[in-house]
Amino acid sequence: MTTPRRAERSAGWSRRGLLAAAWFFFLLPRPARSMPAAARFVDDLGRRVLAVLGDRSLDRAARLERLTKILDEATDLALVARLVLGRYWREASEAQRREFVDLFRRLLLKTMSDRLDSYGGETYEILGARAVDERDTMVFTRILRPQGEPIAVDWRVRDLGGRFVLVDVVAEGVSMVVTQRSEAAEIVGRSGIDGLLAEMRRRLAQSS
C-alpha cells in the first residue's frame, strides 16, 4: 500500500484503495484520555494495524490475513458498498446487491494486498474530531511521511448502536465514497447495473 499521493486525485475506481491504503499510516505518539470515543476507536485500530506491520515473525500471507480480519471488523463494507451504489441500490435486485457487495470487498482487499509491501515508515497524528450528526463523527489526522509533505486524511466513523465502524475516508478533501459513487453512477447510466458488475469483474480479473 502506498501513501495517497496528489497524483492519485483523479476521479475513478483508483480511489477504492484509499481506505485500504490508509491502514498503514497509524501511529499515535501517546495515549490521549480526553479523546472522543470515535477518535479512541481510530487510535485502537491504528495500534492493531501497526502491531501487525511490525511483527517480523509473520510472513506476507499471515500479515494480509490479519489485516483483512481487522478491516472486516472495523469497517461495515456492506454499508460502504451501499453508500457507493447510492440511489441505484434501491433499483438493484437482491442478487445484484449481493454480488456488488462481494465484488466491492474483493476489489478493496486486492488493492490492500497489492500495496502491502509499500509501507515506508509513515506515521500519523490525530488532530481532533467533530460530530457530523447523531451517528457520525469525523476524526481528523495528518499523515507524516519520512519524505514529502504531510497529507490530511480524515475518517468518518459511524456509531451503530455502540459499535463504531469506518464508513468513509477523505484524503486531502476527496471522499472515497463520493468519488466511487460518481463513477458507479456513470457506469450504471451507460451500461446498467449489470454493466457495472461486469466492469468490476473485469477489473478483478485484470488484477489477478
PASEMAR-783541 format. One record per residue (C-alpha): residue number from 1; residue in one letter; x, y, z. Coordinates in Angstrom, 2 decimals. Example, Ala and Ser with C-alpha at 12.3 -4.5 7.8 and 13.67 -1.06 7.14 Angstrom:
BEGIN
[1; "A"; [12.30; -4.50; 7.80]]
[2; "S"; [13.67; -1.06; 7.14]]
//
This chain:
BEGIN
[1; "M"; [0.00; 0.00; 0.00]]
[2; "T"; [1.22; 3.47; -0.77]]
[3; "T"; [0.57; 6.80; 0.81]]
[4; "P"; [-2.26; 8.63; -1.01]]
[5; "R"; [-0.45; 10.96; -3.42]]
[6; "R"; [-1.66; 14.10; -5.03]]
[7; "A"; [-1.07; 12.39; -8.36]]
[8; "E"; [-3.79; 9.91; -7.41]]
[9; "R"; [-6.52; 12.52; -7.09]]
[10; "S"; [-8.20; 11.83; -10.42]]
[11; "A"; [-11.75; 10.53; -10.18]]
[12; "G"; [-12.38; 6.85; -10.64]]
[13; "W"; [-12.11; 3.42; -9.12]]
[14; "S"; [-8.42; 4.09; -8.40]]
[15; "R"; [-9.68; 5.65; -5.16]]
[16; "R"; [-11.19; 2.41; -3.91]]
[17; "G"; [-7.77; 1.68; -2.39]]
[18; "L"; [-7.70; 4.76; -0.17]]
[19; "L"; [-9.42; 3.05; 2.73]]
[20; "A"; [-7.18; 0.01; 2.45]]
[21; "A"; [-4.01; 2.03; 1.91]]
[22; "A"; [-4.60; 4.21; 4.93]]
[23; "W"; [-4.38; 1.28; 7.40]]
[24; "F"; [-0.64; 1.54; 7.07]]
[25; "F"; [-0.30; 5.05; 8.42]]
[26; "F"; [-1.45; 4.67; 12.03]]
[27; "L"; [0.99; 5.55; 14.79]]
[28; "L"; [-0.22; 7.70; 17.67]]
[29; "P"; [2.73; 9.02; 19.69]]
[30; "R"; [0.96; 8.94; 23.08]]
[31; "P"; [-2.41; 7.93; 24.55]]
[32; "A"; [-4.97; 10.68; 24.86]]
[33; "R"; [-7.56; 10.04; 27.57]]
[34; "S"; [-9.56; 13.08; 26.57]]
[35; "M"; [-10.18; 11.74; 23.06]]
[36; "P"; [-13.79; 11.36; 21.93]]
[37; "A"; [-14.90; 7.74; 21.62]]
[38; "A"; [-14.63; 7.83; 17.81]]
[39; "A"; [-11.04; 9.05; 18.00]]
[40; "R"; [-10.19; 6.34; 20.53]]
[41; "F"; [-11.64; 3.83; 18.07]]
[42; "V"; [-9.28; 5.13; 15.36]]
[43; "D"; [-6.40; 5.04; 17.84]]
[44; "D"; [-7.08; 1.42; 18.80]]
[45; "L"; [-7.45; 0.45; 15.16]]
[46; "G"; [-4.15; 2.08; 14.33]]
[47; "R"; [-2.30; 0.34; 17.11]]
[48; "R"; [-3.63; -3.03; 15.98]]
[49; "V"; [-2.56; -2.42; 12.40]]
[50; "L"; [0.85; -1.19; 13.46]]
[51; "A"; [1.36; -4.29; 15.59]]
[52; "V"; [0.71; -6.49; 12.55]]
[53; "L"; [3.03; -4.47; 10.33]]
[54; "G"; [5.78; -4.58; 12.94]]
[55; "D"; [5.58; -8.31; 13.63]]
[56; "R"; [8.51; -9.74; 11.71]]
[57; "S"; [7.52; -13.28; 12.62]]
[58; "L"; [4.60; -13.02; 10.18]]
[59; "D"; [5.05; -13.86; 6.54]]
[60; "R"; [3.21; -11.88; 3.88]]
[61; "A"; [0.21; -14.21; 3.77]]
[62; "A"; [-0.23; -14.16; 7.55]]
[63; "R"; [0.11; -10.38; 7.65]]
[64; "L"; [-2.53; -9.98; 4.94]]
[65; "E"; [-4.85; -12.41; 6.73]]
[66; "R"; [-4.64; -10.43; 9.97]]
[67; "L"; [-5.10; -7.08; 8.25]]
[68; "T"; [-8.12; -8.45; 6.42]]
[69; "K"; [-9.64; -9.53; 9.75]]
[70; "I"; [-9.08; -6.03; 11.15]]
[71; "L"; [-10.63; -4.47; 8.06]]
[72; "D"; [-13.71; -6.67; 8.28]]
[73; "E"; [-14.13; -5.90; 11.98]]
[74; "A"; [-13.56; -2.15; 11.72]]
[75; "T"; [-15.44; -1.37; 8.51]]
[76; "D"; [-19.02; -2.11; 7.59]]
[77; "L"; [-18.19; -2.92; 3.98]]
[78; "A"; [-21.79; -3.76; 3.14]]
[79; "L"; [-22.83; -0.31; 4.32]]
[80; "V"; [-19.97; 1.38; 2.44]]
[81; "A"; [-20.87; -0.54; -0.72]]
[82; "R"; [-24.49; 0.56; -0.35]]
[83; "L"; [-23.41; 4.19; 0.06]]
[84; "V"; [-21.25; 3.89; -3.06]]
[85; "L"; [-24.08; 2.46; -5.15]]
[86; "G"; [-26.29; 5.31; -3.90]]
[87; "R"; [-29.77; 5.61; -5.40]]
[88; "Y"; [-29.15; 2.61; -7.62]]
[89; "W"; [-29.17; 0.38; -4.55]]
[90; "R"; [-32.96; 0.61; -4.49]]
[91; "E"; [-33.13; -0.32; -8.17]]
[92; "A"; [-30.83; -3.33; -7.88]]
[93; "S"; [-32.22; -6.80; -7.38]]
[94; "E"; [-31.27; -8.76; -4.27]]
[95; "A"; [-28.86; -10.87; -6.35]]
[96; "Q"; [-27.26; -7.76; -7.85]]
[97; "R"; [-26.86; -6.23; -4.40]]
[98; "R"; [-25.16; -9.34; -3.05]]
[99; "E"; [-22.77; -9.50; -5.99]]
[100; "F"; [-21.97; -5.80; -5.78]]
[101; "V"; [-21.06; -6.05; -2.09]]
[102; "D"; [-18.94; -9.15; -2.75]]
[103; "L"; [-17.10; -7.57; -5.68]]
[104; "F"; [-16.61; -4.32; -3.77]]
[105; "R"; [-14.97; -6.18; -0.88]]
[106; "R"; [-12.80; -8.29; -3.17]]
[107; "L"; [-11.55; -5.22; -5.05]]
[108; "L"; [-10.73; -3.45; -1.79]]
[109; "L"; [-8.86; -6.45; -0.41]]
[110; "K"; [-6.98; -6.90; -3.68]]
[111; "T"; [-5.86; -3.29; -3.53]]
[112; "M"; [-4.74; -3.77; 0.06]]
[113; "S"; [-2.80; -6.88; -0.94]]
[114; "D"; [-1.14; -5.11; -3.86]]
[115; "R"; [0.05; -2.32; -1.57]]
[116; "L"; [1.06; -4.48; 1.36]]
[117; "D"; [4.79; -4.18; 0.71]]
[118; "S"; [4.80; -0.44; 0.11]]
[119; "Y"; [4.66; 0.81; 3.70]]
[120; "G"; [7.55; 3.26; 4.04]]
[121; "G"; [7.60; 4.24; 7.70]]
[122; "E"; [4.78; 6.78; 7.60]]
[123; "T"; [3.34; 7.87; 10.94]]
[124; "Y"; [0.33; 9.94; 11.83]]
[125; "E"; [-1.14; 12.24; 14.42]]
[126; "I"; [-4.73; 12.83; 15.41]]
[127; "L"; [-5.68; 16.48; 15.10]]
[128; "G"; [-9.18; 16.34; 16.52]]
[129; "A"; [-12.72; 15.14; 15.96]]
[130; "R"; [-16.06; 16.73; 15.13]]
[131; "A"; [-19.58; 15.32; 15.28]]
[132; "V"; [-21.26; 15.33; 11.86]]
[133; "D"; [-24.69; 14.23; 13.07]]
[134; "E"; [-26.17; 11.95; 15.73]]
[135; "R"; [-24.41; 8.90; 14.29]]
[136; "D"; [-21.25; 10.06; 12.51]]
[137; "T"; [-18.03; 11.69; 13.69]]
[138; "M"; [-15.13; 12.90; 11.54]]
[139; "V"; [-11.72; 12.11; 13.03]]
[140; "F"; [-9.02; 14.34; 11.56]]
[141; "T"; [-5.50; 13.02; 11.11]]
[142; "R"; [-2.33; 14.08; 9.38]]
[143; "I"; [-0.05; 11.56; 7.70]]
[144; "L"; [3.61; 12.29; 8.35]]
[145; "R"; [5.91; 10.93; 5.68]]
[146; "P"; [9.66; 10.35; 6.02]]
[147; "Q"; [10.00; 12.29; 2.77]]
[148; "G"; [7.40; 14.69; 1.45]]
[149; "E"; [4.77; 16.97; 2.86]]
[150; "P"; [2.18; 15.79; 5.38]]
[151; "I"; [-1.15; 14.65; 3.98]]
[152; "A"; [-4.56; 15.29; 5.55]]
[153; "V"; [-6.62; 12.10; 5.91]]
[154; "D"; [-9.94; 12.21; 7.73]]
[155; "W"; [-12.03; 9.24; 8.86]]
[156; "R"; [-15.82; 9.16; 9.03]]
[157; "V"; [-16.75; 6.93; 11.94]]
[158; "R"; [-20.34; 5.76; 12.47]]
[159; "D"; [-21.86; 4.64; 15.76]]
[160; "L"; [-24.04; 1.59; 15.09]]
[161; "G"; [-25.68; 1.26; 18.47]]
[162; "G"; [-22.43; 1.35; 20.43]]
[163; "R"; [-20.28; -0.33; 17.77]]
[164; "F"; [-18.01; 2.00; 15.81]]
[165; "V"; [-17.19; 1.37; 12.15]]
[166; "L"; [-15.40; 3.30; 9.42]]
[167; "V"; [-17.70; 4.36; 6.58]]
[168; "D"; [-15.53; 6.76; 4.57]]
[169; "V"; [-12.01; 8.09; 4.11]]
[170; "V"; [-11.40; 11.66; 2.99]]
[171; "A"; [-7.86; 12.16; 1.65]]
[172; "E"; [-6.85; 15.77; 1.03]]
[173; "G"; [-10.52; 16.75; 0.88]]
[174; "V"; [-11.52; 13.97; -1.53]]
[175; "S"; [-14.09; 11.45; -0.27]]
[176; "M"; [-13.65; 7.84; -1.32]]
[177; "V"; [-17.40; 7.22; -1.16]]
[178; "V"; [-18.32; 10.32; -3.18]]
[179; "T"; [-15.66; 9.60; -5.81]]
[180; "Q"; [-16.65; 5.98; -6.26]]
[181; "R"; [-20.36; 6.81; -6.24]]
[182; "S"; [-19.78; 9.24; -9.08]]
[183; "E"; [-18.01; 6.64; -11.20]]
[184; "A"; [-20.53; 3.92; -10.34]]
[185; "A"; [-23.37; 6.22; -11.39]]
[186; "E"; [-21.61; 6.99; -14.66]]
[187; "I"; [-21.17; 3.31; -15.49]]
[188; "V"; [-24.73; 2.40; -14.47]]
[189; "G"; [-26.09; 5.29; -16.51]]
[190; "R"; [-24.23; 3.98; -19.55]]
[191; "S"; [-24.47; 0.20; -19.10]]
[192; "G"; [-26.90; -0.51; -16.30]]
[193; "I"; [-26.24; -2.29; -13.02]]
[194; "D"; [-25.24; -5.47; -14.83]]
[195; "G"; [-22.72; -3.41; -16.77]]
[196; "L"; [-21.25; -2.10; -13.51]]
[197; "L"; [-20.93; -5.61; -12.14]]
[198; "A"; [-19.28; -6.76; -15.36]]
[199; "E"; [-16.78; -3.90; -15.13]]
[200; "M"; [-15.94; -4.80; -11.53]]
[201; "R"; [-15.44; -8.44; -12.51]]
[202; "R"; [-13.22; -7.33; -15.37]]
[203; "R"; [-11.03; -5.25; -13.06]]
[204; "L"; [-10.72; -8.11; -10.64]]
[205; "A"; [-9.64; -10.43; -13.46]]
[206; "Q"; [-7.11; -7.86; -14.69]]
[207; "S"; [-5.53; -7.57; -11.26]]
[208; "S"; [-5.37; -11.33; -10.67]]
//
